[in-house]
């Protein structure tokens, strides 16, 4: 994992800091976005997504993507010679990114801006996701988890000794009362170490009650 992340850092550092025009490898930090699969599966978008939401699939936190970010804003859809995602690559990621469409989309929109090959990008996703410890209560809950945004962050901080609250951002709907968790974002520096988030993550969940639908 260190080698893959070192490559990300090396290639990103070869571009001038002032270049902010979707040049691959030019970014300030990374975000690992983890979706709460039961929320997605209860939405219209997930209704016909059999690969992720068919009965018995039983996904909890899954990888949405690994996003290169500027301190404010982000690059996307960077020029690439690797526009095609091979079926072997897709199959290799389906256990943590259970959607072919998502895998292709994430490479084209975000991975192309990471400054590394497609293989290295997806290998880095797996390596970074592998070092995040999911608190036990969120692994495969058989009943809805009722919590708060702050408590979710606290649970992850307690379970991951290198995480602090400013490295996490909870995403939900705009409701101020009760909302379902859509996503947890974990920020990292360009070496792949947990790091404080940038301005992009300032807009976080403001609901007083956070609902995490059960895994089905």
Secondary structure, 3 states (H helix, E strand, C coil): CHHHHHHHHHHHCCCCCCCCCCCCCCCCEEEEEEEEHHHHHCCHHHCCCHHHHCCCCCCCEEEEEEEEECCCCCCCCCCCCCCCCCHHHHHHHCCCCCCHHHHHHHHHHCHHHCCCCHHHHHHHHHHHHHCCCCCHHHCCCCCCEEECHHHHHHHHHHHCCCCCHHHEEEEECCCCCEEEEEEEEEEECCCCCECCCCHHHCCCCCCCEEEECCCC
